[in-house]
Amino acid sequence: MITLYHNNRCSKSREALALLEQSGKAFTVRYYLEQPLSVAELTALLKALQLPARDLLRSKEDEYKNLGLADPALSEQQLISALVQHPKLMERPVLQVGDNAVIARPADKMLALLA
C-alpha cells in the first residue's frame, strides 16, 4: 500500500503528489492536518522512516519554539506526543510504501520507493 502524507498548502508536498500521480501507481493521500496520526500510527511511520521523532519535526514552526521542543532532554515519547497534538510540526511530504517510508524533500527521493 502506498500512502502520501500530504499538506496541500506546501509546494513540496504538491510536487510529490504530482510525481506520484505521474507514476500511475494506486495510492492513498492522507491529509494529516485534517486527519492527525495517532500515537500508534506515528510510531509505525517513524519505524518505516527509520528515524527518531526529532528528525520528523519542523523546527521553524512557531509551535516548535513555543513548546520548547529544541530541549535535548525531551524523550522520544514526548516528541511523538507533540507531533500527535500538533500535526503542523510534521515534516512533509512523507511517502510510505509498505514497511518503508521517506521524507520526500525533494520529491525525487520518492523514486527509489516507487521502483
C-alpha positions as CSV (number, residue, x, y, z in Angstrom):
1,M,0.0,0.0,0.0
2,I,1.3,3.5,-0.9
3,T,0.3,6.4,1.2
4,L,1.3,10.1,0.8
5,Y,1.1,12.2,4.0
6,H,0.2,15.4,2.4
7,N,-0.3,19.1,3.1
8,N,-1.9,20.8,0.1
9,R,-0.6,24.2,1.2
10,C,3.0,23.1,0.8
11,S,4.6,23.4,-2.6
12,K,7.0,20.4,-1.9
13,S,4.0,18.3,-1.0
14,R,2.2,19.3,-4.1
15,E,5.2,18.4,-6.2
16,A,5.3,15.0,-4.5
17,L,1.6,14.4,-5.2
18,A,2.1,15.3,-8.9
19,L,5.1,12.9,-9.2
20,L,3.1,10.2,-7.6
21,E,0.1,10.8,-9.9
22,Q,2.5,10.6,-12.9
23,S,3.8,7.2,-11.6
24,G,0.5,5.5,-12.5
25,K,0.5,3.6,-9.2
26,A,-2.5,3.4,-7.0
27,F,-2.1,5.4,-3.8
28,T,-3.9,7.0,-0.9
29,V,-3.5,10.6,0.2
30,R,-3.6,11.2,3.9
31,Y,-4.3,14.9,4.7
32,Y,-2.6,14.6,8.1
33,L,-3.6,18.1,9.2
34,E,-7.3,17.2,8.9
35,Q,-6.7,13.5,10.0
36,P,-3.9,13.6,12.5
37,L,-1.9,10.4,13.1
38,S,-2.5,8.5,16.3
39,V,0.5,7.7,18.6
40,A,0.5,4.1,17.1
41,E,0.3,5.4,13.5
42,L,3.1,7.9,14.1
43,T,5.3,5.3,15.8
44,A,4.8,2.9,12.9
45,L,5.6,5.7,10.4
46,L,8.8,6.6,12.3
47,K,9.8,2.9,12.2
48,A,9.2,2.8,8.4
49,L,11.3,6.0,8.1
50,Q,14.0,4.6,10.3
51,L,14.2,8.0,12.1
52,P,13.7,9.3,15.6
53,A,10.8,11.6,16.1
54,R,13.1,14.6,16.4
55,D,14.1,14.2,12.7
56,L,10.4,14.5,11.7
57,L,9.9,17.8,13.5
58,R,9.7,21.1,11.6
59,S,12.0,23.3,13.7
60,K,11.0,26.5,12.1
61,E,7.3,26.3,13.1
62,D,6.2,28.6,15.9
63,E,4.8,25.6,17.9
64,Y,8.3,24.1,17.9
65,K,9.7,27.2,19.7
66,N,6.6,27.7,21.9
67,L,6.6,24.1,23.1
68,G,10.4,24.1,23.8
69,L,11.0,21.2,21.5
70,A,14.6,22.0,21.0
71,D,15.3,20.7,24.5
72,P,17.6,17.7,24.1
73,A,16.2,16.2,27.3
74,L,12.8,15.5,25.8
75,S,12.1,11.8,25.3
76,E,11.0,10.1,22.1
77,Q,7.6,9.7,23.6
78,Q,7.3,13.4,24.5
79,L,8.3,14.3,20.9
80,I,5.8,11.8,19.5
81,S,3.1,13.3,21.7
82,A,3.9,16.8,20.5
83,L,3.7,15.6,16.8
84,V,0.3,13.9,17.5
85,Q,-1.1,17.0,19.3
86,H,0.4,19.5,16.8
87,P,0.4,17.8,13.3
88,K,1.7,21.0,11.7
89,L,5.1,20.1,13.2
90,M,5.4,17.1,11.0
91,E,7.9,17.4,8.1
92,R,6.3,16.9,4.7
93,P,5.6,15.3,2.4
94,V,6.2,11.7,3.6
95,L,5.7,8.8,1.3
96,Q,5.1,5.3,2.8
97,V,5.3,2.2,0.7
98,G,4.6,-0.8,2.9
99,D,7.2,-1.0,5.6
100,N,9.4,1.7,4.1
101,A,9.0,5.4,4.1
102,V,10.9,8.6,3.1
103,I,10.6,12.3,3.7
104,A,10.2,13.4,0.1
105,R,12.2,16.6,0.1
106,P,13.0,16.9,-2.7
107,A,10.2,14.9,-4.4
108,D,12.8,12.8,-6.3
109,K,13.6,11.0,-3.0
110,M,10.3,9.1,-3.6
111,L,11.6,7.4,-6.8
112,A,13.5,4.6,-5.1
113,L,10.5,3.5,-3.1
114,L,8.3,3.6,-6.2
115,A,10.6,1.5,-8.3
